[in-house]
Amino acid sequence: MNKTQIDARLLELKKKEQLIRSELEHKKIKYNKNEWFTSSRVQLLEDRLLTEDNSDHCYVSFLETNNSFAFPPKKPIFKNLLIYKQVNIHFAGEISGECEVRLVAITYLEKEKKSTYSISLNSNTEIPIDCEDGMRLALRIQGNGSFKLTSLTIEPIHKVSPVASRPIAYPLNISKQEKKLAKKVKVAMIVDEFTYESFRHECDAVYLSPDNWLETMQLERPDIFFCESAWSGKDPDKREWRGKIYSSINFKHENRKELLQIIQYCNENGIKTVFWNKEDPSHYEDSVHNFVDTAKKFDIIFTTAEECVDRYKNEYHHRQVYPLMFAVQPKQFNPIETFERSNDFIFAGSYYKQHPQRCGIMDAIFKNIVDLDADKLVIYDRQSNNDDPNHQFPDEFQPHIRQRLPYTQLDKAYKGSKFAININTETNSTTMFARRVFELMASNTLVVSNYSAGLDKHFGDLMYLLRTENSEDDRKVLEHAISIDSERQRLKALRHVLTNHTYEERMNYVLNIAGIAVEPNITNVCAIIFINNEAELIEAIDVFESQNYINKQLLLINRSDNHIETAEWLSKYGGNAVCITDMHMINKYGKQINDFISAQFVAFLSLDMYYGCNYLLDMLLSYKYLDTDTIVVKQVSSPSYRYTNSGHLFASILPKEALKRIEVGQIEATKDVLVGELFKIGYRIFNCDPYNVLLPQEITENNKVKITI
């Protein structure tokens, strides 16, 4: 690494730091009377301000202990206002009586007042920042009455925008289309904790509470309203939506007032409403917890049970009904190892005595494991803090009980062992089964479960299905699971779930059906191969085309300066996905490798190495859970799914930005050290699985069979 490259990386990191600071300094100010200063004409009550003898006007300052705006702030709202290009302010509140309230924003430059902005109640204002280095806020109150502050949001907008990939006119001929990503869609939500944590990474999630839903909707102006068959809301302790989503024969009065008001608001304001009934099919005919009656009131119904789609259409004449399975959120459940795994069988869930068939299945599986080895069963009881006898595990399993883990920490349990248990209450549905199956597979944990038609259909031999009718057969299955090397099977399951069953995919599906056109967040990779002759060119194209990854490009670099030969090859073999250049063209149009790449990621391949067909796929799937500026490597000598500090260039995937100011001529000469040098200037390196690649000295037909998955 030379000084120019190091300086460029430091500048890039500085920009990222500033962007993060901008996000962290996004402020939502709630009223706290101790943070405001006023004259004697205004009373600061616990929840509002009151004026009773205010014939003229007065000010109430935020954070400062004076109302003399010639003085700059002593308690700055932002640590460094200079780094922003503007500040967006939303100001909302409620007035009683004969008073007028405005928000005043004053900016300062070198301790001198520069500009004053008057902001009307219930409005948004953009304040430009040029060279100002300070800001104060105050309320201007005229007349008598009371004022309740409901929302004061201050959002700084950074001067530095994220760097977009520059379209390259030469040499790659790749058309690009404008995309609308799901992450840009604002989705108002009423959901439980699990679903909130799953979807919040895939859209601009706006959670609604029963007590302030209207203010939130007016402030956020969502594109769509998404409600699920929620039991509690996102806080399992607060439980603010308990008994407010389903109807029930046990309720004498309408219990869904807030929800019905939200639906009415959406209908009046042209906001599409979506309901996801994740309690189908078991609660479809439940009149005590009647989510179906709620679902009917929404524009679109999604159900976890494909079998219920026609029932909604035929029994309730609802035309827009679709299946929607559970999935996994890789940001939370992923194969990144935290410690050494045991050979225990982990279960994280609850005991439901009201479901005797489920209890019988669970008891049979647990007994088989205990008979196999009394120390191999570990139960994280989701109801460990609940005294309800319906959720108490039988006495014989009490020694294996551990305390409940919050959903946000479940990944630690899932990755504590190579094996985990899943129990399905519903066994006949082809789409409804426990979400933990997806989460366990994404955690690179082998799943052992009772039989389910849905699991058999979607996963087959990627997991172990126990029939439970024959205890001896099930015990043999468990013994087999423990005795074999399960890494290959775990990798296949991990690949399958990350490819087909993520909440990113589910959110795109929901939004597209709802009429909000979104495109998947496609990850493009450019494979680069150096060649000497036409035979190597043909071999390189074969290697490229053998890769089971769709969004790929190939850049072939002729080591010679024979541009006439290159032109002939380009005419004969070139296309939208394949480009051919040489050192003559590189020296003429730009020596830096980045000048020839439009893809987000780069993979240098060597014809001296062996690459299995899923080499690129497995490495690129890692970005489902890794930051996109991470370098992914395959380093057999280091532990899998852990961060490391080096790697071989021809067994790695690099973000394009990591190759800034790297000249093409440097690539092959630094293949053994370049990845390590990038680590030294701040790039994280992640070592994924050891499969689908062989170094030159390792290549034998036997080894190819062993590592190709």
C-alpha positions in Angstrom: 0.0 0.0 0.0 1.4 3.4 -0.9 0.6 6.7 0.8 -2.0 7.7 -1.8 -4.0 4.5 -1.3 -3.8 4.8 2.5 -5.0 8.5 2.4 -7.8 7.5 0.1 -9.0 4.8 2.5 -8.8 7.2 5.4 -10.9 9.7 3.5 -13.4 7.0 2.7 -13.6 6.0 6.4 -14.0 9.6 7.4 -17.0 10.0 5.1 -18.6 6.9 6.6 -18.0 8.1 10.1 -19.6 11.4 9.2 -22.6 9.7 7.7 -23.0 7.5 10.8 -22.8 10.6 13.0 -25.5 12.2 11.0 -27.8 9.2 11.5 -27.0 9.1 15.3 -27.8 12.8 15.6 -31.3 12.4 14.2 -33.2 13.7 17.2 -36.8 13.1 18.3 -37.4 15.5 21.1 -40.0 14.7 23.7 -41.4 17.3 26.1 -39.5 17.4 29.4 -40.2 20.5 31.4 -36.7 20.5 32.8 -35.2 21.1 29.4 -37.1 24.4 28.7 -36.5 27.9 30.1 -39.2 30.5 30.3 -40.3 33.7 31.9 -42.9 33.9 34.7 -45.7 34.3 32.2 -45.5 30.6 31.2 -46.0 27.7 33.5 -44.1 24.5 32.6 -46.5 21.7 33.6 -45.6 18.0 33.4 -47.2 17.4 30.0 -47.8 20.9 28.6 -47.1 24.6 28.8 -49.7 27.1 30.2 -50.0 30.8 29.7 -52.6 32.9 31.6 -51.3 36.5 31.5 -49.6 36.9 28.2 -51.1 39.8 26.3 -48.1 40.1 24.1 -45.7 37.3 23.3 -43.0 35.4 25.1 -40.3 32.8 24.4 -39.5 29.4 25.9 -36.0 28.3 25.1 -34.8 24.7 24.6 -31.8 23.7 26.7 -30.6 27.3 27.2 -31.3 29.2 30.5 -31.9 32.5 28.8 -34.1 34.0 26.1 -31.5 36.5 24.8 -30.9 35.1 21.3 -27.9 37.3 20.8 -26.1 34.8 22.9 -24.9 31.6 21.1 -25.9 28.2 22.6 -24.0 26.9 25.6 -25.6 23.5 25.1 -25.4 22.8 21.4 -28.0 20.6 19.8 -25.4 19.2 17.4 -21.8 18.7 18.2 -20.7 19.8 14.8 -23.3 21.7 12.7 -20.8 22.5 10.0 -20.7 19.0 8.6 -24.4 19.2 7.5 -25.9 20.9 4.4 -29.3 21.3 5.9 -31.5 20.5 9.0 -35.0 19.3 8.5 -37.4 20.1 11.3 -40.9 18.7 11.9 -42.9 20.6 14.5 -46.3 19.3 15.8 -48.5 20.0 18.8 -52.0 20.6 20.2 -53.3 24.0 21.3 -56.2 24.7 23.7 -57.4 28.3 24.3 -56.6 31.5 22.5 -52.9 31.3 21.8 -50.6 31.0 18.9 -47.4 28.9 19.0 -44.5 28.9 16.6 -41.0 27.3 16.7 -38.1 29.6 16.3 -34.7 28.4 15.1 -31.7 30.7 15.3 -28.4 29.9 13.6 -25.0 31.3 14.6 -21.7 31.9 12.9 -18.6 32.4 15.1 -20.8 33.2 18.1 -22.8 35.8 16.2 -26.5 35.4 15.4 -26.8 34.9 11.6 -30.4 33.8 10.7 -33.8 33.3 12.3 -36.4 30.9 11.0 -40.1 30.9 12.1 -41.7 27.5 11.9 -45.5 27.1 11.9 -47.2 24.5 14.0 -47.8 21.1 12.4 -45.4 21.8 9.5 -42.0 20.7 8.1 -39.2 23.2 7.4 -35.8 22.8 5.8 -33.0 25.0 7.2 -30.0 25.4 4.9 -26.6 25.2 6.6 -23.7 27.1 4.9 -21.0 28.0 7.4 -23.1 28.2 10.5 -21.7 26.5 13.6 -24.5 26.8 16.2 -28.3 26.6 16.5 -30.8 27.4 19.2 -34.5 26.5 19.4 -37.3 28.3 21.2 -41.1 28.4 21.3 -42.8 31.7 20.6 -46.1 31.9 22.4 -48.7 34.7 21.9 -51.9 34.8 23.8 -53.3 32.7 26.6 -54.0 29.0 26.6 -52.1 25.7 26.8 -49.8 23.9 24.4 -48.9 20.3 24.2 -45.8 19.3 22.2 -46.5 16.0 20.4 -43.5 15.9 18.0 -40.3 17.8 17.5 -38.0 16.0 15.0 -34.7 17.4 13.9 -33.0 15.5 11.1 -29.6 16.7 9.9 -28.7 16.0 6.3 -25.0 15.4 5.6 -23.0 17.2 3.0 -21.4 14.0 1.9 -23.7 11.6 0.0 -22.8 8.0 -0.3 -20.6 7.4 -3.3 -22.6 5.8 -6.1 -20.8 3.5 -8.5 -19.8 5.5 -11.6 -21.2 4.1 -14.8 -18.4 2.8 -17.0 -18.8 3.4 -20.7 -15.7 1.3 -21.6 -15.1 -1.5 -21.8 -18.2 -3.2 -20.3 -21.4 -2.7 -22.1 -24.0 -3.2 -19.3 -27.3 -1.4 -19.3 -28.5 -0.1 -15.9 -32.0 0.6 -14.9 -33.3 2.9 -12.1 -34.5 0.7 -9.2 -36.9 1.4 -6.3 -35.6 -0.7 -3.4 -38.0 -2.0 -0.7 -35.7 -0.3 1.9 -37.0 3.1 0.6 -40.7 2.2 1.1 -42.2 3.5 4.3 -44.3 0.7 5.9 -46.5 1.4 8.9 -46.6 -1.7 11.1 -48.5 -3.3 13.9 -46.6 -6.5 14.6 -45.1 -8.6 17.3 -41.5 -8.6 18.3 -40.4 -11.4 16.0 -41.9 -10.0 12.9 -40.7 -6.4 13.7 -37.1 -7.6 14.1 -37.5 -9.6 10.9 -38.9 -6.9 8.6 -37.4 -3.7 10.0 -34.1 -4.2 8.0 -36.0 -4.6 4.7 -38.1 -1.4 4.6 -38.5 2.0 6.3 -40.4 0.5 9.2 -42.8 2.8 11.2 -44.2 1.1 14.3 -47.7 2.2 15.4 -48.8 2.4 19.0 -52.4 2.5 20.2 -51.9 5.9 21.9 -50.1 7.9 19.2 -50.9 6.1 15.9 -52.5 9.2 14.4 -49.6 11.5 15.1 -47.2 8.9 13.7 -49.2 8.4 10.5 -49.5 12.2 10.0 -45.8 12.7 10.6 -44.4 9.7 8.7 -47.0 9.5 5.8 -46.4 5.8 5.1 -46.8 4.2 1.7 -48.6 1.1 3.1 -50.0 -0.3 6.3 -48.9 -3.8 7.3 -50.6 -5.5 10.2 -50.1 -9.1 11.4 -52.1 -11.4 13.7 -50.3 -9.7 16.6 -50.8 -10.9 20.2 -48.9 -8.2 22.0 -47.0 -5.7 19.8 -43.3 -5.4 19.4 -42.6 -5.1 23.2 -43.5 -8.4 24.8 -43.4 -6.9 28.3 -45.5 -3.8 27.5 -48.0 -5.7 25.4 -49.8 -2.6 24.2 -51.8 -4.3 21.4 -52.9 -7.3 23.6 -56.5 -8.2 22.8 -56.8 -5.3 20.2 -56.2 -7.1 16.9 -58.6 -10.1 17.0 -62.3 -10.1 17.7 -63.7 -12.5 20.3 -67.0 -14.0 21.4 -65.7 -13.2 25.0 -65.7 -9.5 24.4 -69.0 -7.7 25.0 -67.8 -4.5 23.1 -65.6 -3.8 20.1 -62.1 -4.3 21.3 -60.3 -3.2 18.1 -61.3 0.5 18.1 -57.7 1.8 17.4 -57.1 -0.7 14.7 -60.4 0.0 12.9 -59.6 3.8 13.1 -56.3 3.1 11.5 -57.9 1.2 8.7 -60.4 4.0 8.2 -57.6 6.6 8.1 -55.8 4.5 5.5 -58.9 4.2 3.4 -59.5 7.9 3.5 -55.9 8.7 2.6 -55.3 6.2 -0.1 -53.0 4.0 1.9 -53.2 0.3 0.9 -53.8 -2.0 3.9 -52.3 -5.5 4.3 -53.0 -8.2 6.9 -50.7 -11.2 7.5 -52.5 -14.0 9.4 -49.7 -16.1 10.7 -52.1 -18.1 12.9 -53.6 -20.0 10.0 -54.6 -22.8 9.7 -54.9 -23.7 13.5 -56.8 -20.5 14.4 -58.9 -20.2 11.2 -62.1 -21.2 13.0 -61.1 -19.8 16.4 -64.0 -17.6 17.6 -62.2 -16.7 20.8 -59.1 -15.3 19.0 -60.7 -14.5 15.7 -58.0 -13.0 13.4 -60.0 -14.0 10.3 -62.7 -11.5 11.1 -60.0 -8.8 11.3 -58.2 -10.0 8.1 -61.5 -9.5 6.1 -61.3 -5.7 6.7 -58.0 -5.3 4.9 -57.4 -4.7 1.2 -55.0 -7.7 0.9 -54.8 -10.8 3.0 -51.6 -12.9 3.4 -51.8 -16.3 5.2 -49.1 -18.7 6.3 -51.3 -21.6 5.2 -51.6 -22.0 1.5 -54.6 -24.2 2.2 -56.6 -21.3 3.6 -56.3 -19.1 0.5 -59.4 -20.6 -1.2 -61.3 -20.6 2.0 -60.9 -16.8 2.4 -62.0 -16.4 -1.2 -65.0 -18.8 -1.1 -66.2 -18.2 2.4 -65.7 -14.5 2.7 -65.6 -13.5 -1.0 -62.2 -11.7 -0.6 -60.5 -11.6 -3.9 -56.9 -10.6 -2.9 -55.6 -13.5 -0.8 -52.1 -14.9 -1.1 -49.8 -17.3 0.8 -46.8 -15.9 2.7 -44.5 -18.2 4.6 -42.1 -17.3 7.4 -38.5 -16.7 6.5 -35.2 -15.6 8.1 -33.5 -12.3 8.8 -29.8 -12.9 8.1 -28.8 -9.8 9.9 -29.9 -11.6 13.1 -29.6 -15.3 12.2 -26.4 -16.1 10.3 -23.5 -18.5 10.4 -21.0 -16.1 11.9 -19.5 -18.2 14.7 -19.3 -16.8 18.2 -17.8 -19.8 20.1 -17.1 -23.5 19.6 -20.3 -25.5 19.0 -21.2 -28.5 21.1 -22.9 -31.7 20.0 -26.0 -31.0 22.2 -29.5 -30.9 20.8 -30.9 -27.4 21.4 -34.6 -26.5 21.7 -35.7 -22.9 22.1 -39.5 -22.7 22.5 -42.5 -23.3 24.7 -44.5 -26.2 26.1 -48.3 -26.0 25.3 -50.4 -28.5 27.3 -53.4 -27.2 25.4 -52.0 -29.0 22.4 -51.7 -32.5 23.7 -50.6 -34.0 20.3 -47.7 -31.5 20.1 -46.7 -32.4 23.7 -46.7 -36.1 22.9 -44.4 -35.5 19.9 -42.1 -33.3 21.9 -41.9 -35.7 24.8 -41.1 -38.6 22.5 -38.2 -36.7 20.8 -36.8 -35.4 24.1 -36.9 -38.9 25.6 -35.0 -40.3 22.7 -32.3 -37.7 23.1 -32.0 -38.2 26.8 -31.8 -42.0 26.3 -29.1 -41.4 23.8 -27.1 -39.2 26.2 -28.6 -37.6 29.3 -26.4 -34.5 28.9 -27.3 -33.8 25.2 -30.7 -32.1 25.7 -30.7 -28.3 26.3 -34.1 -26.4 26.5 -34.3 -22.6 26.4 -37.8 -22.2 27.8 -39.6 -19.2 26.2 -42.1 -19.2 29.1 -39.5 -19.5 31.9 -40.9 -16.4 33.5 -44.5 -17.5 33.2 -46.1 -19.4 36.1 -49.0 -20.7 33.9 -49.1 -24.5 34.4 -50.1 -24.9 30.8 -46.5 -23.9 29.8 -44.6 -26.0 32.4 -42.3 -28.7 31.0 -42.7 -32.2 32.5 -40.6 -32.9 35.6 -38.3 -35.3 33.8 -37.1 -32.5 31.5 -36.6 -29.8 34.3 -32.9 -30.5 34.7 -32.4 -29.5 31.0 -34.2 -26.2 31.3 -32.4 -22.9 30.7 -33.8 -19.4 31.1 -35.7 -17.7 28.3 -33.6 -15.7 25.8 -35.0 -12.6 24.2 -35.6 -13.0 20.5 -32.7 -10.6 19.7 -30.3 -13.1 21.5 -31.7 -16.4 20.2 -29.0 -16.6 17.7 -26.5 -17.4 20.5 -28.6 -20.4 21.4 -29.0 -21.5 17.8 -25.2 -21.3 17.2 -24.3 -23.0 20.5 -24.5 -26.5 19.0 -24.4 -28.3 15.6 -27.9 -29.6 16.2 -31.3 -28.1 17.1 -34.8 -29.4 17.6 -37.9 -28.0 15.9 -41.4 -29.0 16.9 -44.4 -28.4 14.6 -47.9 -28.1 16.0 -49.3 -28.0 12.4 -48.1 -31.0 10.4 -50.4 -31.1 7.4 -49.9 -27.7 5.9 -47.6 -27.4 3.0 -46.5 -23.8 3.9 -47.1 -23.3 7.6 -44.3 -24.5 9.9 -42.2 -22.9 12.6 -40.1 -19.9 11.7 -37.2 -21.4 13.8 -36.5 -23.8 10.9 -35.4 -21.0 8.7 -33.5 -19.3 11.5 -31.7 -22.5 12.4 -30.6 -23.2 8.9 -29.4 -19.7 8.4 -27.4 -20.1 11.7 -25.7 -23.1 10.0 -27.3 -25.5 12.5 -28.7 -28.9 11.5 -32.4 -29.2 12.2 -34.1 -32.3 13.7 -37.9 -32.1 13.6 -41.1 -34.0 13.8 -42.6 -34.7 10.4 -44.4 -31.9 8.6 -45.7 -31.9 5.0 -44.3 -28.4 4.5 -40.9 -29.2 5.8 -40.7 -32.3 3.6 -41.8 -30.3 0.6 -39.5 -27.3 1.0 -36.4 -28.9 2.6 -36.5 -32.7 2.1 -33.1 -34.2 3.1 -31.6 -30.9 4.2 -32.9 -31.8 7.6 -33.7 -34.8 9.7 -37.5 -35.6 9.9 -38.6 -37.9 12.7 -41.8 -39.8 12.4 -42.1 -40.4 16.2 -44.4 -43.5 15.7 -41.3 -45.7 15.9 -39.0 -44.7 18.7 -36.3 -47.2 17.7 -36.1 -45.8 14.1 -35.9 -42.2 15.4 -33.1 -43.2 17.8 -31.1 -44.5 14.8 -31.7 -41.3 12.9 -30.3 -39.3 15.9 -27.3 -41.6 16.2 -26.6 -41.2 12.5 -26.8 -37.4 12.8 -24.2 -37.4 15.6 -21.8 -39.8 13.9 -21.4 -38.2 10.5 -19.6 -35.0 9.4 -22.6 -32.7 8.9 -20.7 -29.7 7.3 -21.8 -30.5 3.8 -25.4 -30.9 4.7 -25.4 -27.7 6.8 -23.9 -25.8 3.9 -26.5 -27.0 1.5 -29.3 -25.9 3.9 -27.6 -22.6 4.5 -27.3 -21.9 0.8 -31.0 -22.9 0.2 -32.4 -20.7 2.9 -30.3 -17.6 2.0 -31.2 -18.0 -1.6 -34.9 -18.6 -1.3 -36.3 -17.7 2.1 -35.2 -14.3 3.5 -37.4 -11.5 4.7 -35.9 -9.3 1.9 -37.5 -11.7 -0.6 -40.8 -11.7 1.4 -41.0 -7.9 1.6 -40.4 -7.5 -2.1 -43.2 -10.1 -2.7 -45.7 -8.3 -0.4 -45.0 -4.8 -1.9 -45.2 -6.0 -5.5 -48.6 -7.6 -4.8 -49.7 -4.4 -3.1 -48.9 -2.4 -6.2 -45.7 -0.8 -5.0 -43.2 -1.8 -7.7 -39.9 -2.7 -6.2 -36.8 -4.4 -7.6 -34.7 -6.9 -5.7 -31.4 -5.6 -4.3 -29.3 -7.4 -6.9 -25.6 -8.1 -6.1 -23.4 -7.9 -9.2 -20.0 -9.4 -9.4 -17.3 -9.0 -12.0 -15.0 -12.0 -12.4 -11.5 -11.0 -13.7 -9.2 -13.6 -15.3 -5.7 -13.0 -16.8 -5.0 -15.0 -20.0 -2.2 -15.5 -22.5 -3.8 -17.1 -25.5 -7.1 -18.2 -27.1 -7.0 -21.6 -25.5 -6.9 -20.0 -22.0 -9.6 -17.6 -23.1 -11.9 -20.5 -23.9 -11.0 -22.2 -20.6 -11.7 -19.0 -18.7 -15.2 -18.6 -20.3 -15.9 -22.2 -19.3 -15.0 -21.5 -15.7 -17.1 -18.4 -15.7 -20.1 -20.1 -17.2 -19.9 -23.0 -14.8 -20.7 -20.7 -11.9 -24.2 -21.0 -10.6 -24.6 -17.2 -10.1 -26.8 -15.2 -12.5 -25.7 -11.6 -12.0 -22.1 -11.9 -13.1 -19.8 -10.3 -15.6 -16.5 -11.5 -17.0 -13.5 -9.3 -17.7 -10.7 -11.1 -19.5 -7.3 -9.3 -19.6 -4.8 -10.4 -22.3 -1.4 -10.1 -20.7 0.1 -9.1 -24.0 -0.1 -5.7 -25.8 -1.4 -7.2 -29.0 -4.6 -5.1 -29.3 -5.3 -6.6 -32.8 -5.5 -10.1 -31.3 -7.7 -8.7 -28.5 -10.0 -7.1 -31.0 -10.4 -10.4 -32.9 -11.2 -12.2 -29.6 -13.7 -9.5 -28.6 -15.5 -9.9 -31.9 -15.5 -13.7 -31.6 -16.3 -14.2 -27.9 -17.4 -10.9 -26.5 -20.9 -10.0 -25.4 -23.0 -8.2 -22.8 -21.6 -10.4 -20.0 -18.1 -11.0 -21.4 -15.5 -8.3 -22.2 -12.0 -8.7 -23.3 -9.2 -6.1 -23.0 -5.4 -6.1 -22.9 -2.5 -4.2 -21.3 -2.4 -1.8 -24.3 -6.0 -0.7 -23.8 -5.5 -0.6 -20.0 -2.5 1.7 -20.3 -4.3 3.9 -22.8 -7.7 4.2 -21.0 -6.6 4.1 -17.3 -4.3 1.9 -15.3 -6.6 1.5 -12.3 -8.6 -1.7 -12.2 -11.7 0.2 -11.0 -11.9 2.0 -14.3 -12.9 -1.3 -16.0 -15.5 -2.5 -13.5 -19.1 -1.5 -13.0 -20.1 -4.4 -10.7 -20.4 -3.9 -6.9 -18.0 -6.8 -6.2 -14.9 -8.3 -7.8 -13.6 -11.8 -8.0 -10.1 -12.5 -9.3 -10.0 -16.1 -10.7 -6.9 -18.1 -11.7 -6.8 -20.8 -14.3 -4.3 -22.6 -12.1 -7.0 -23.2 -9.4 -10.1 -25.2 -9.3 -13.5 -23.6 -8.6 -16.7 -25.6 -7.9 -19.9 -24.4 -9.5 -21.2 -22.7 -6.3 -17.9 -20.9 -5.5 -19.2 -17.4 -6.3 -22.8 -18.1 -5.1 -21.8 -19.1 -1.5 -19.3 -16.2 -1.1 -21.8 -13.6 -2.4 -24.6 -15.0 -0.2 -22.4 -13.9 2.7 -23.3 -10.3 2.0 -26.9 -11.1 3.1 -25.5 -10.8 6.6 -22.1 -9.0 6.2 -21.5 -5.3 5.6 -20.9 -4.7 1.9 -17.4 -3.3 2.5 -16.2 -6.6 3.9 -13.8 -8.8 2.0 -14.9 -12.5 1.8 -12.3 -15.2 1.5 -12.0 -19.0 1.5 -9.1 -19.9 3.6 -9.0 -23.6 4.5 -6.3 -23.1 7.1 -8.5 -20.8 9.2 -11.7 -21.5 11.1 -14.8 -21.1 8.9 -17.4 -18.4 9.4 -15.1 -16.2 11.4 -13.3 -12.9 10.8 -9.6 -13.2 9.9 -6.8 -10.9 8.8 -5.6 -12.3 5.4 -6.5 -14.4 2.5 -5.5 -15.4 -1.1 -6.5 -12.9 -3.7 -7.6 -15.7 -6.1 -9.9 -17.2 -3.4 -11.7 -14.0 -2.4 -14.5 -11.5 -3.2 -13.7 -7.9 -2.8 -15.9 -4.8 -2.8 -15.1 -2.7 -5.8 -14.2 0.3 -3.6 -11.4 -1.7 -2.0 -9.5 -1.6 -5.3 -9.4 2.2 -5.6 -6.0 3.3 -6.9 -4.9 -0.3 -7.4 -3.2 -0.6 -10.8 -3.8 -3.6 -13.0 -0.1 -4.3 -13.2 0.0 -4.7 -9.4 -2.7 -7.4 -9.2 -0.8 -10.6 -10.0 2.4 -9.4 -8.4 0.6 -8.8 -5.0 -1.8 -11.7 -5.0 -0.4 -13.2 -1.8 -0.3 -10.0 0.2 -3.0 -7.6 -1.2 -5.9 -8.9 0.9 -3.7 -8.6 4.1 -2.7 -5.1 3.1 -6.3 -4.1 2.7 -6.9 -5.4 6.2 -4.2 -3.1 7.5 -6.1 0.0 6.2 -9.4 -1.0 7.8 -11.2 -3.6 5.7 -12.7 -6.5 7.6 -12.0 -10.0 6.2 -14.5 -12.8 6.7 -13.6 -16.4 6.1 -16.6 -18.4 4.9 -16.8 -22.1 4.1 -13.8 -24.2 2.9 -15.6 -25.7 -0.1 -15.6 -25.3 -3.9 -12.0 -24.1 -4.3 -8.6 -25.8 -4.5 -5.2 -24.3 -4.7 -2.9 -25.6 -7.6 -1.0 -28.0 -5.4 -4.3 -29.5 -4.0 -6.0 -30.3 -7.3 -6.7 -34.0 -7.7 -9.9 -35.7 -8.9 -10.5 -37.1 -5.5 -10.2 -33.7 -3.9 -12.5 -32.2 -6.4 -15.2 -34.6 -5.4 -14.6 -33.9 -1.7 -14.9 -30.2 -1.8 -17.5 -29.7 -4.6 -20.9 -29.0 -3.0 
